[in-house]
Amino acid sequence: MKGLWDKWKPAVLMVVVQITFSACNILYKLTIYDGMSTIVLSAYRLAFAAATTIPLALIFERKRPNMTRKVFGLAFLSGLFGGALFQNLFYGALTFAPATLVSALYNLIPSITLILAICFGFEKLNWGAATGKAKVFGTIIGLVGAMLLAFYKGIVFHIWHFHFNLYTLLDQTGHENADHGNELLGALCVIASCFCFSIWMIIQAKINEGYPCRYASIALMSTIGAIQSIIFGLCVERDWNQWKMGWDVRLLTAAYSGIMASGIMIIVIAWCIHVRGPLFASSFNPLMLVLVAIVASLTLDEKLYLGSAIGSVLIVVGLYAVLWGKGKEMQK
């Protein structure tokens, strides 16, 4: 039983990660609807993440190797790409493009990570072997499924006999501040954020080689990312009302996304990268689009279409193909 759990533990944890991120995206939709700046929200999120990971590092990793200039430099880049740049680019895109387009393009991460991982030597293509073909075709199938889910509608499925709209819980003066008039700029922001997240995964793999202290490295990344985001936010967002926090959905989103998503779950992702590699971790990203589509149909009064069902099946098939290929390579 223990051997079976050890085998499936990384996959189970990555599913938990995607569930946590899905809940985070639902909260972000509510917060944007309430009118909060995503730049300010990203700064608060990383600040909560730093406040969460620093105590964990002090408790669980009291004995750590000395910090070298190389490790600190990688941590600085990790905070820049995985923290400040990714957060601001990805969630800033929601102000220019529809959420479905943003979520769909987010699934470029496995394909970008596969290319970068091969370039940096963390993955071998092995095109002549069945495992290599499975990883490539699985990534492509998952990407096609994500695009189909986002852009093709078809007939509507009524899977819920009841639903409730979370938007009605907010102040009626709240409004969605997204500007859908410049979708191209939003799409470019998402693609840039995908590159940033994929680069972060590669950097994290390099950090694991020379500094195998996941709590400390994530704490340092969160702290550096928070400092970078706060400086950037203060330079861009001069409206002090945006920085005020009350006991509302804004504080809930900042605390939840910082503590759970950018704190604990990033540590989990770092462990999975250490065990199975960056491609394995990134291959679970398409699941978030499926989960968001299902939950949003129940809580945000969004519709589920035939394209959602077909796209979800393709995503699961592609994910299984990648995991099969990676699992066979791990056995060898």
C-alpha positions as YAML, in Angstrom:
chain: A
units: angstrom
residues:
- id: 1
  name: MET
  ca: [0.00, 0.00, 0.00]
- id: 2
  name: LYS
  ca: [2.84, 2.38, 0.84]
- id: 3
  name: GLY
  ca: [4.51, 1.68, -2.49]
- id: 4
  name: LEU
  ca: [1.27, 2.45, -4.34]
- id: 5
  name: TRP
  ca: [0.90, 5.75, -2.45]
- id: 6
  name: ASP
  ca: [4.50, 6.70, -3.18]
- id: 7
  name: LYS
  ca: [3.83, 6.07, -6.87]
- id: 8
  name: TRP
  ca: [0.66, 8.17, -7.05]
- id: 9
  name: LYS
  ca: [1.53, 10.79, -4.44]
- id: 10
  name: PRO
  ca: [2.93, 13.39, -6.89]
- id: 11
  name: ALA
  ca: [-0.12, 13.05, -9.16]
- id: 12
  name: VAL
  ca: [-2.58, 13.35, -6.27]
- id: 13
  name: LEU
  ca: [-0.78, 16.41, -4.91]
- id: 14
  name: MET
  ca: [-0.79, 18.09, -8.32]
- id: 15
  name: VAL
  ca: [-4.55, 17.51, -8.59]
- id: 16
  name: VAL
  ca: [-4.93, 19.21, -5.18]
- id: 17
  name: VAL
  ca: [-2.81, 22.07, -6.52]
- id: 18
  name: GLN
  ca: [-5.12, 22.56, -9.49]
- id: 19
  name: ILE
  ca: [-8.21, 22.47, -7.26]
- id: 20
  name: THR
  ca: [-6.65, 25.18, -5.09]
- id: 21
  name: PHE
  ca: [-5.73, 27.30, -8.11]
- id: 22
  name: SER
  ca: [-9.25, 26.88, -9.53]
- id: 23
  name: ALA
  ca: [-10.78, 28.24, -6.33]
- id: 24
  name: CYS
  ca: [-8.25, 31.07, -6.50]
- id: 25
  name: ASN
  ca: [-9.38, 31.98, -10.03]
- id: 26
  name: ILE
  ca: [-13.03, 32.06, -8.97]
- id: 27
  name: LEU
  ca: [-12.13, 34.45, -6.15]
- id: 28
  name: TYR
  ca: [-10.11, 36.58, -8.58]
- id: 29
  name: LYS
  ca: [-13.17, 36.91, -10.83]
- id: 30
  name: LEU
  ca: [-15.18, 38.16, -7.87]
- id: 31
  name: THR
  ca: [-12.45, 40.58, -6.80]
- id: 32
  name: ILE
  ca: [-12.06, 42.04, -10.31]
- id: 33
  name: TYR
  ca: [-15.84, 42.40, -10.45]
- id: 34
  name: ASP
  ca: [-15.59, 44.32, -7.17]
- id: 35
  name: GLY
  ca: [-13.19, 46.77, -8.87]
- id: 36
  name: MET
  ca: [-9.85, 45.92, -7.23]
- id: 37
  name: SER
  ca: [-6.61, 46.49, -9.12]
- id: 38
  name: THR
  ca: [-4.87, 43.23, -10.03]
- id: 39
  name: ILE
  ca: [-1.49, 44.92, -9.51]
- id: 40
  name: VAL
  ca: [-2.32, 45.68, -5.88]
- id: 41
  name: LEU
  ca: [-3.82, 42.22, -5.42]
- id: 42
  name: SER
  ca: [-0.64, 40.56, -6.71]
- id: 43
  name: ALA
  ca: [1.47, 42.57, -4.26]
- id: 44
  name: TYR
  ca: [-0.72, 41.56, -1.31]
- id: 45
  name: ARG
  ca: [-0.80, 37.96, -2.50]
- id: 46
  name: LEU
  ca: [2.99, 37.63, -2.55]
- id: 47
  name: ALA
  ca: [3.23, 39.40, 0.82]
- id: 48
  name: PHE
  ca: [0.88, 36.79, 2.34]
- id: 49
  name: ALA
  ca: [2.92, 34.06, 0.63]
- id: 50
  name: ALA
  ca: [6.14, 35.36, 2.19]
- id: 51
  name: ALA
  ca: [4.50, 35.57, 5.63]
- id: 52
  name: THR
  ca: [3.44, 31.92, 5.24]
- id: 53
  name: THR
  ca: [6.60, 30.34, 3.85]
- id: 54
  name: ILE
  ca: [9.18, 32.09, 6.06]
- id: 55
  name: PRO
  ca: [7.92, 30.45, 9.31]
- id: 56
  name: LEU
  ca: [7.70, 27.07, 7.54]
- id: 57
  name: ALA
  ca: [11.33, 27.38, 6.45]
- id: 58
  name: LEU
  ca: [12.43, 28.32, 9.98]
- id: 59
  name: ILE
  ca: [10.54, 25.36, 11.48]
- id: 60
  name: PHE
  ca: [11.25, 22.54, 9.02]
- id: 61
  name: GLU
  ca: [14.66, 23.56, 7.66]
- id: 62
  name: ARG
  ca: [16.69, 24.84, 10.58]
- id: 63
  name: LYS
  ca: [19.85, 23.25, 9.19]
- id: 64
  name: ARG
  ca: [20.48, 24.56, 5.71]
- id: 65
  name: PRO
  ca: [23.55, 24.77, 3.49]
- id: 66
  name: ASN
  ca: [25.16, 28.16, 3.11]
- id: 67
  name: MET
  ca: [23.53, 30.53, 0.68]
- id: 68
  name: THR
  ca: [25.80, 31.13, -2.31]
- id: 69
  name: ARG
  ca: [25.69, 33.97, -4.79]
- id: 70
  name: LYS
  ca: [24.54, 31.57, -7.48]
- id: 71
  name: VAL
  ca: [21.62, 30.30, -5.39]
- id: 72
  name: PHE
  ca: [20.63, 33.83, -4.39]
- id: 73
  name: GLY
  ca: [20.79, 34.92, -8.03]
- id: 74
  name: LEU
  ca: [18.54, 32.01, -9.05]
- id: 75
  name: ALA
  ca: [16.16, 32.88, -6.19]
- id: 76
  name: PHE
  ca: [16.05, 36.48, -7.39]
- id: 77
  name: LEU
  ca: [15.16, 35.30, -10.90]
- id: 78
  name: SER
  ca: [12.66, 32.86, -9.41]
- id: 79
  name: GLY
  ca: [10.90, 35.69, -7.57]
- id: 80
  name: LEU
  ca: [10.97, 37.83, -10.70]
- id: 81
  name: PHE
  ca: [9.60, 35.26, -13.17]
- id: 82
  name: GLY
  ca: [7.46, 33.08, -10.89]
- id: 83
  name: GLY
  ca: [6.27, 35.90, -8.65]
- id: 84
  name: ALA
  ca: [6.15, 39.48, -9.87]
- id: 85
  name: LEU
  ca: [6.11, 39.02, -13.66]
- id: 86
  name: PHE
  ca: [3.82, 35.99, -13.81]
- id: 87
  name: GLN
  ca: [1.29, 37.36, -11.33]
- id: 88
  name: ASN
  ca: [1.04, 40.81, -12.91]
- id: 89
  name: LEU
  ca: [1.00, 39.58, -16.51]
- id: 90
  name: PHE
  ca: [-1.49, 36.74, -16.04]
- id: 91
  name: TYR
  ca: [-4.02, 38.50, -13.84]
- id: 92
  name: GLY
  ca: [-3.46, 41.83, -15.56]
- id: 93
  name: ALA
  ca: [-4.58, 40.15, -18.79]
- id: 94
  name: LEU
  ca: [-8.04, 39.76, -17.24]
- id: 95
  name: THR
  ca: [-8.47, 43.52, -17.58]
- id: 96
  name: PHE
  ca: [-8.02, 43.30, -21.37]
- id: 97
  name: ALA
  ca: [-9.36, 39.88, -22.43]
- id: 98
  name: PRO
  ca: [-12.24, 37.59, -21.42]
- id: 99
  name: ALA
  ca: [-11.50, 35.08, -18.67]
- id: 100
  name: THR
  ca: [-12.15, 32.13, -21.01]
- id: 101
  name: LEU
  ca: [-9.47, 33.31, -23.42]
- id: 102
  name: VAL
  ca: [-7.01, 33.88, -20.56]
- id: 103
  name: SER
  ca: [-7.68, 30.44, -19.07]
- id: 104
  name: ALA
  ca: [-7.34, 28.76, -22.46]
- id: 105
  name: LEU
  ca: [-4.01, 30.36, -23.32]
- id: 106
  name: TYR
  ca: [-2.74, 29.45, -19.84]
- id: 107
  name: ASN
  ca: [-2.59, 25.86, -21.11]
- id: 108
  name: LEU
  ca: [0.33, 26.76, -23.34]
- id: 109
  name: ILE
  ca: [2.52, 26.22, -20.25]
- id: 110
  name: PRO
  ca: [3.03, 22.42, -20.73]
- id: 111
  name: SER
  ca: [4.07, 22.93, -24.37]
- id: 112
  name: ILE
  ca: [6.39, 25.82, -23.53]
- id: 113
  name: THR
  ca: [7.82, 23.92, -20.54]
- id: 114
  name: LEU
  ca: [8.46, 20.83, -22.69]
- id: 115
  name: ILE
  ca: [10.41, 22.91, -25.21]
- id: 116
  name: LEU
  ca: [12.41, 24.74, -22.53]
- id: 117
  name: ALA
  ca: [13.03, 21.54, -20.54]
- id: 118
  name: ILE
  ca: [14.45, 19.86, -23.65]
- id: 119
  name: CYS
  ca: [16.60, 22.92, -24.39]
- id: 120
  name: PHE
  ca: [18.01, 23.00, -20.83]
- id: 121
  name: GLY
  ca: [18.51, 19.22, -20.65]
- id: 122
  name: PHE
  ca: [15.86, 18.41, -18.02]
- id: 123
  name: GLU
  ca: [13.86, 16.32, -20.50]
- id: 124
  name: LYS
  ca: [14.86, 14.12, -23.40]
- id: 125
  name: LEU
  ca: [12.61, 14.10, -26.42]
- id: 126
  name: ASN
  ca: [13.23, 10.42, -27.28]
- id: 127
  name: TRP
  ca: [11.17, 10.80, -30.41]
- id: 128
  name: GLY
  ca: [12.14, 7.32, -31.53]
- id: 129
  name: ALA
  ca: [10.58, 5.77, -28.43]
- id: 130
  name: ALA
  ca: [6.88, 5.40, -27.63]
- id: 131
  name: THR
  ca: [7.32, 7.42, -24.43]
- id: 132
  name: GLY
  ca: [8.64, 10.41, -26.35]
- id: 133
  name: LYS
  ca: [5.76, 10.31, -28.81]
- id: 134
  name: ALA
  ca: [3.29, 9.99, -25.92]
- id: 135
  name: LYS
  ca: [4.64, 13.12, -24.21]
- id: 136
  name: VAL
  ca: [4.59, 15.19, -27.40]
- id: 137
  name: PHE
  ca: [1.19, 14.05, -28.66]
- id: 138
  name: GLY
  ca: [-0.28, 14.19, -25.15]
- id: 139
  name: THR
  ca: [0.81, 17.80, -24.81]
- id: 140
  name: ILE
  ca: [-0.66, 18.67, -28.22]
- id: 141
  name: ILE
  ca: [-3.95, 16.84, -27.52]
- id: 142
  name: GLY
  ca: [-4.32, 18.61, -24.17]
- id: 143
  name: LEU
  ca: [-3.67, 21.96, -25.82]
- id: 144
  name: VAL
  ca: [-6.24, 21.26, -28.57]
- id: 145
  name: GLY
  ca: [-8.76, 20.26, -25.93]
- id: 146
  name: ALA
  ca: [-8.17, 23.47, -24.02]
- id: 147
  name: MET
  ca: [-8.63, 25.57, -27.17]
- id: 148
  name: LEU
  ca: [-11.80, 23.65, -28.07]
- id: 149
  name: LEU
  ca: [-13.17, 24.12, -24.57]
- id: 150
  name: ALA
  ca: [-12.62, 27.85, -24.71]
- id: 151
  name: PHE
  ca: [-13.60, 28.75, -28.28]
- id: 152
  name: TYR
  ca: [-16.23, 26.20, -29.39]
- id: 153
  name: LYS
  ca: [-19.66, 26.31, -27.76]
- id: 154
  name: GLY
  ca: [-22.32, 24.12, -29.40]
- id: 155
  name: ILE
  ca: [-25.41, 23.07, -27.48]
- id: 156
  name: VAL
  ca: [-25.88, 23.99, -23.84]
- id: 157
  name: PHE
  ca: [-25.82, 21.36, -21.07]
- id: 158
  name: HIS
  ca: [-27.94, 21.94, -17.98]
- id: 159
  name: ILE
  ca: [-26.10, 19.74, -15.49]
- id: 160
  name: TRP
  ca: [-27.30, 21.56, -12.38]
- id: 161
  name: HIS
  ca: [-30.91, 21.63, -11.21]
- id: 162
  name: PHE
  ca: [-29.99, 24.69, -9.17]
- id: 163
  name: HIS
  ca: [-27.24, 27.30, -9.08]
- id: 164
  name: PHE
  ca: [-26.36, 30.43, -7.18]
- id: 165
  name: ASN
  ca: [-24.61, 33.57, -8.39]
- id: 166
  name: LEU
  ca: [-21.79, 34.74, -6.13]
- id: 167
  name: TYR
  ca: [-21.77, 38.14, -7.82]
- id: 168
  name: THR
  ca: [-25.01, 38.98, -6.00]
- id: 169
  name: LEU
  ca: [-23.17, 38.73, -2.68]
- id: 170
  name: LEU
  ca: [-21.04, 41.76, -3.54]
- id: 171
  name: ASP
  ca: [-21.97, 45.39, -3.15]
- id: 172
  name: GLN
  ca: [-24.28, 46.43, -5.95]
- id: 173
  name: THR
  ca: [-21.95, 49.34, -6.69]
- id: 174
  name: GLY
  ca: [-19.18, 46.87, -7.59]
- id: 175
  name: HIS
  ca: [-18.42, 46.52, -11.24]
- id: 176
  name: GLU
  ca: [-16.24, 44.42, -13.47]
- id: 177
  name: ASN
  ca: [-13.31, 46.58, -14.51]
- id: 178
  name: ALA
  ca: [-12.19, 44.35, -17.35]
- id: 179
  name: ASP
  ca: [-11.73, 46.07, -20.69]
- id: 180
  name: HIS
  ca: [-12.45, 43.54, -23.42]
- id: 181
  name: GLY
  ca: [-11.72, 46.00, -26.21]
- id: 182
  name: ASN
  ca: [-8.07, 45.01, -26.57]
- id: 183
  name: GLU
  ca: [-8.04, 41.21, -26.56]
- id: 184
  name: LEU
  ca: [-4.79, 41.05, -28.53]
- id: 185
  name: LEU
  ca: [-2.92, 42.85, -25.75]
- id: 186
  name: GLY
  ca: [-4.50, 40.53, -23.19]
- id: 187
  name: ALA
  ca: [-3.51, 37.47, -25.22]
- id: 188
  name: LEU
  ca: [0.08, 38.70, -25.48]
- id: 189
  name: CYS
  ca: [0.15, 39.25, -21.70]
- id: 190
  name: VAL
  ca: [-1.02, 35.68, -21.08]
- id: 191
  name: ILE
  ca: [1.52, 34.20, -23.50]
- id: 192
  name: ALA
  ca: [4.27, 36.22, -21.80]
- id: 193
  name: SER
  ca: [3.08, 34.98, -18.39]
- id: 194
  name: CYS
  ca: [3.20, 31.38, -19.65]
- id: 195
  name: PHE
  ca: [6.84, 31.86, -20.63]
- id: 196
  name: CYS
  ca: [7.54, 33.36, -17.20]
- id: 197
  name: PHE
  ca: [5.96, 30.42, -15.37]
- id: 198
  name: SER
  ca: [7.76, 27.87, -17.55]
- id: 199
  name: ILE
  ca: [11.06, 29.68, -16.95]
- id: 200
  name: TRP
  ca: [10.28, 29.61, -13.21]
- id: 201
  name: MET
  ca: [9.89, 25.82, -13.35]
- id: 202
  name: ILE
  ca: [13.26, 25.47, -15.07]
- id: 203
  name: ILE
  ca: [14.88, 27.81, -12.52]
- id: 204
  name: GLN
  ca: [13.28, 25.86, -9.66]
- id: 205
  name: ALA
  ca: [14.74, 22.64, -11.03]
- id: 206
  name: LYS
  ca: [18.19, 24.30, -11.07]
- id: 207
  name: ILE
  ca: [17.73, 25.53, -7.49]
- id: 208
  name: ASN
  ca: [16.79, 22.01, -6.35]
- id: 209
  name: GLU
  ca: [20.11, 20.75, -7.70]
- id: 210
  name: GLY
  ca: [22.33, 23.16, -5.75]
- id: 211
  name: TYR
  ca: [20.12, 24.10, -2.79]
- id: 212
  name: PRO
  ca: [17.74, 21.24, -1.87]
- id: 213
  name: CYS
  ca: [15.76, 23.28, 0.67]
- id: 214
  name: ARG
  ca: [12.35, 23.78, -0.82]
- id: 215
  name: TYR
  ca: [10.85, 25.74, 2.07]
- id: 216
  name: ALA
  ca: [13.76, 28.17, 2.22]
- id: 217
  name: SER
  ca: [13.98, 28.65, -1.55]
- id: 218
  name: ILE
  ca: [10.23, 29.29, -1.87]
- id: 219
  name: ALA
  ca: [10.31, 31.65, 1.13]
- id: 220
  name: LEU
  ca: [13.15, 33.60, -0.48]
- id: 221
  name: MET
  ca: [11.34, 33.62, -3.83]
- id: 222
  name: SER
  ca: [8.10, 34.88, -2.23]
- id: 223
  name: THR
  ca: [9.92, 37.60, -0.29]
- id: 224
  name: ILE
  ca: [11.81, 38.84, -3.33]
- id: 225
  name: GLY
  ca: [8.68, 38.66, -5.48]
- id: 226
  name: ALA
  ca: [6.67, 40.58, -2.86]
- id: 227
  name: ILE
  ca: [9.28, 43.35, -2.69]
- id: 228
  name: GLN
  ca: [9.38, 43.61, -6.48]
- id: 229
  name: SER
  ca: [5.57, 43.64, -6.77]
- id: 230
  name: ILE
  ca: [5.11, 46.23, -4.01]
- id: 231
  name: ILE
  ca: [7.67, 48.58, -5.59]
- id: 232
  name: PHE
  ca: [6.04, 48.11, -9.00]
- id: 233
  name: GLY
  ca: [2.56, 48.58, -7.52]
- id: 234
  name: LEU
  ca: [3.49, 51.80, -5.71]
- id: 235
  name: CYS
  ca: [4.95, 53.19, -8.92]
- id: 236
  name: VAL
  ca: [1.90, 52.31, -11.04]
- id: 237
  name: GLU
  ca: [-1.12, 52.43, -8.71]
- id: 238
  name: ARG
  ca: [-1.29, 55.81, -6.95]
- id: 239
  name: ASP
  ca: [-4.91, 55.48, -5.80]
- id: 240
  name: TRP
  ca: [-4.57, 54.72, -2.07]
- id: 241
  name: ASN
  ca: [-8.16, 53.49, -1.93]
- id: 242
  name: GLN
  ca: [-6.97, 50.47, -3.91]
- id: 243
  name: TRP
  ca: [-4.50, 49.61, -1.16]
- id: 244
  name: LYS
  ca: [-7.07, 49.72, 1.62]
- id: 245
  name: MET
  ca: [-8.24, 46.29, 2.79]
- id: 246
  name: GLY
  ca: [-11.44, 45.51, 4.66]
- id: 247
  name: TRP
  ca: [-13.18, 42.35, 5.84]
- id: 248
  name: ASP
  ca: [-14.47, 41.57, 2.36]
- id: 249
  name: VAL
  ca: [-13.77, 39.51, -0.74]
- id: 250
  name: ARG
  ca: [-10.58, 41.49, -1.43]
- id: 251
  name: LEU
  ca: [-8.94, 40.42, 1.82]
- id: 252
  name: LEU
  ca: [-10.24, 36.87, 1.39]
- id: 253
  name: THR
  ca: [-8.76, 36.62, -2.12]
- id: 254
  name: ALA
  ca: [-5.41, 38.12, -1.13]
- id: 255
  name: ALA
  ca: [-5.10, 35.88, 1.96]
- id: 256
  name: TYR
  ca: [-6.29, 32.66, 0.30]
- id: 257
  name: SER
  ca: [-4.26, 33.12, -2.89]
- id: 258
  name: GLY
  ca: [-1.17, 34.13, -0.91]
- id: 259
  name: ILE
  ca: [-1.29, 31.49, 1.84]
- id: 260
  name: MET
  ca: [-2.63, 28.54, -0.16]
- id: 261
  name: ALA
  ca: [-1.83, 29.14, -3.84]
- id: 262
  name: SER
  ca: [1.45, 31.09, -3.72]
- id: 263
  name: GLY
  ca: [2.53, 29.67, -0.36]
- id: 264
  name: ILE
  ca: [1.76, 26.04, 0.43]
- id: 265
  name: MET
  ca: [0.90, 24.92, -3.12]
- id: 266
  name: ILE
  ca: [4.08, 26.41, -4.59]
- id: 267
  name: ILE
  ca: [6.05, 24.32, -2.07]
- id: 268
  name: VAL
  ca: [4.09, 21.28, -3.25]
- id: 269
  name: ILE
  ca: [4.86, 22.11, -6.89]
- id: 270
  name: ALA
  ca: [8.55, 22.53, -6.05]
- id: 271
  name: TRP
  ca: [8.56, 19.06, -4.42]
- id: 272
  name: CYS
  ca: [6.85, 17.53, -7.46]
- id: 273
  name: ILE
  ca: [9.39, 19.18, -9.76]
- id: 274
  name: HIS
  ca: [12.16, 17.72, -7.60]
- id: 275
  name: VAL
  ca: [10.63, 14.22, -7.79]
- id: 276
  name: ARG
  ca: [9.23, 14.08, -11.35]
- id: 277
  name: GLY
  ca: [10.57, 17.10, -13.20]
- id: 278
  name: PRO
  ca: [9.08, 20.36, -14.56]
- id: 279
  name: LEU
  ca: [7.15, 18.71, -17.44]
- id: 280
  name: PHE
  ca: [5.25, 16.45, -15.03]
- id: 281
  name: ALA
  ca: [4.18, 19.41, -12.90]
- id: 282
  name: SER
  ca: [3.12, 21.55, -15.85]
- id: 283
  name: SER
  ca: [1.09, 18.74, -17.48]
- id: 284
  name: PHE
  ca: [-1.62, 19.15, -14.83]
- id: 285
  name: ASN
  ca: [-2.36, 22.79, -15.72]
- id: 286
  name: PRO
  ca: [-5.17, 21.95, -18.21]
- id: 287
  name: LEU
  ca: [-7.18, 20.43, -15.37]
- id: 288
  name: MET
  ca: [-7.69, 23.90, -13.93]
- id: 289
  name: LEU
  ca: [-9.64, 25.01, -16.99]
- id: 290
  name: VAL
  ca: [-11.98, 22.03, -16.61]
- id: 291
  name: LEU
  ca: [-12.50, 22.66, -12.90]
- id: 292
  name: VAL
  ca: [-13.08, 26.39, -13.39]
- id: 293
  name: ALA
  ca: [-15.65, 25.70, -16.14]
- id: 294
  name: ILE
  ca: [-17.59, 23.31, -13.88]
- id: 295
  name: VAL
  ca: [-17.47, 25.45, -10.74]
- id: 296
  name: ALA
  ca: [-18.21, 28.68, -12.62]
- id: 297
  name: SER
  ca: [-21.34, 27.12, -14.11]
- id: 298
  name: LEU
  ca: [-22.61, 26.48, -10.58]
- id: 299
  name: THR
  ca: [-21.46, 29.60, -8.74]
- id: 300
  name: LEU
  ca: [-21.08, 32.32, -11.40]
- id: 301
  name: ASP
  ca: [-24.03, 31.42, -13.66]
- id: 302
  name: GLU
  ca: [-21.77, 30.55, -16.61]
- id: 303
  name: LYS
  ca: [-22.95, 28.06, -19.25]
- id: 304
  name: LEU
  ca: [-21.53, 24.63, -20.06]
- id: 305
  name: TYR
  ca: [-21.50, 23.77, -23.75]
- id: 306
  name: LEU
  ca: [-20.80, 20.74, -25.93]
- id: 307
  name: GLY
  ca: [-17.35, 22.15, -26.62]
- id: 308
  name: SER
  ca: [-16.67, 22.09, -22.87]
- id: 309
  name: ALA
  ca: [-17.46, 18.37, -22.69]
- id: 310
  name: ILE
  ca: [-15.39, 17.41, -25.75]
- id: 311
  name: GLY
  ca: [-12.50, 19.64, -24.70]
- id: 312
  name: SER
  ca: [-12.50, 18.16, -21.19]
- id: 313
  name: VAL
  ca: [-12.24, 14.63, -22.60]
- id: 314
  name: LEU
  ca: [-9.31, 15.61, -24.83]
- id: 315
  name: ILE
  ca: [-7.56, 17.28, -21.90]
- id: 316
  name: VAL
  ca: [-7.87, 14.14, -19.77]
- id: 317
  name: VAL
  ca: [-6.66, 11.95, -22.65]
- id: 318
  name: GLY
  ca: [-3.69, 14.21, -23.28]
- id: 319
  name: LEU
  ca: [-2.86, 14.34, -19.59]
- id: 320
  name: TYR
  ca: [-2.94, 10.55, -19.33]
- id: 321
  name: ALA
  ca: [-0.64, 10.23, -22.36]
- id: 322
  name: VAL
  ca: [1.92, 12.59, -20.82]
- id: 323
  name: LEU
  ca: [1.78, 10.81, -17.46]
- id: 324
  name: TRP
  ca: [2.09, 7.42, -19.13]
- id: 325
  name: GLY
  ca: [5.15, 8.51, -21.08]
- id: 326
  name: LYS
  ca: [6.75, 10.14, -18.05]
- id: 327
  name: GLY
  ca: [5.92, 7.15, -15.83]
- id: 328
  name: LYS
  ca: [7.57, 4.70, -18.23]
- id: 329
  name: GLU
  ca: [10.69, 6.84, -18.39]
- id: 330
  name: MET
  ca: [10.82, 7.00, -14.58]
- id: 331
  name: GLN
  ca: [10.67, 3.18, -14.43]
- id: 332
  name: LYS
  ca: [13.68, 2.95, -16.72]
...
